[in-house]
Amino acid sequence: MFKLKQDIILFLLFLCLLSCSSNPKSPIDPKKNIFITKPEITFNIKNLPKQINVFYLNSDIDPDSTSSLLQGITDNYYYYKEKIGYAPELNFIDFSDNAYCMENMTLLKESFSVGLLFNEDYSLLDNNCYQRLLKLRGLLVTKNKIMGIKDQKLREFHISREVDITNLLDIAKNNGSMRAIIIDDSTTRDKALIEKIWNNMDGEVVSSVSSERKISSQKLLAEILLLEQSKVRSRKLSRIIGLQIKNEPRKREDIDSIFLSTSLPNARSLKPALEYNFADNISVYLIPSWREEGNLTDNELDLEKVVISEMPFLLNTNTSFQETNSRNNSRNFAIGYDAYELVLLLDTSSRRDFNYFGLTGLITNKYPSIQKKSLHAKVINGKLEYQDYSD
């Protein structure tokens, strides 16, 4: 009898541990293409910040990117205002219009700050202003990782395309790819970076080229697949023996994969050229450009069999909650939306481990780092077939 009671108590304790888990519940449903969810609301509204200050430097290079970041934050703000009645004072502060930085600002003691250091020109920020920003309690959203953050009250959400590249190359290696050709274009210019990462994975780069507008996709790929050399050899042999030789091009045997780091329009042009040049059985992996926004469609026949690494918001996935207002699938909108999500989670549990499936990907907080992993998909019969985060 005592043993039975002991077993019941242990079972109840086990259930309690499960229900009291520090990780928010984030049920995704691949069968319904749901890869974006909201974290479970476990926080007390009264304990959330009364004031949220968003600092940004308006980009003269790309003003639309800043607008999309702020729109993402605003949309998520109104989501929580409607769902749970949480509506803090939300301030947007443009550093470029603030000559005295934060000297004349009144920041509440319990406020939470978000620094959007994502644009290319954030390095123009005054050093004194930058140092003040690093002393605030809050979150920095960065493209280039910041070294030397010592204040435990300040966390960094680092959004890096390099991480997407590494994850996709890891998938390629797991699929047996080892000898690759790398193709970038004017919107990425990162073939050297990809080659370095691939070499560090013990992969071999047979060739790396840039796809320029003045060179057609068919001509570019014919050159790197050595088809022109085959034709030259055939013509020389014909002259020697005095007979016409039928030339049947064969794909290069020394490569098994191609890494495309290009805009979507360029990728759609390159992939059919690959098939035309007898390389249809070479595995193709695509990391879309972050400089040129483009949306995947429901009929991507030109990208057939291509494996893509991207934010789930840009892979036409479904959400487990309301539709967002900006379904034009902007990358910066997704970053802003997730940044606001992290404000609520980090303010109440900065040191607690958690994860959730955001618009930008699987976000994991394991103090002191915040990590993001993109979703992967393969185009089958023109449709995106999602491969989950673990594949």
Secondary structure, DSSP 8 states (H G I E B T S, - for coil): -HHHHHHHHHHHHHHHHHHT-SS-----BGGGTEEE------S-GGGS-SEEEEEE---SS-HHHHHHHHHHHHHHHHHHHHHH----EEEEEEGGG-TTTTTT----TT-EEEEEE-SGGGGGS-HHHHHHHTTSSEEEEESS-------TTEEEEE--HHHHHHHHHHHHHHTT--EEEEEEETTT--HHHHHHHHHHTT-EEEEEEEE-TTS-HHHHHHHHTTHHHHHHHHHHHHHHHTS---------TT--EEEEES-HHHHHHHHHHHHHTT-TTSEEEE---SSS-----S--GGGTT-EEEE-GGGTT-EESS---S-TTT-HHHHHHHHHHHHHHHHHHHTTS-EEEE-SSSEEEEETTEEEEE-EEEEEETTEEEE-TTT-
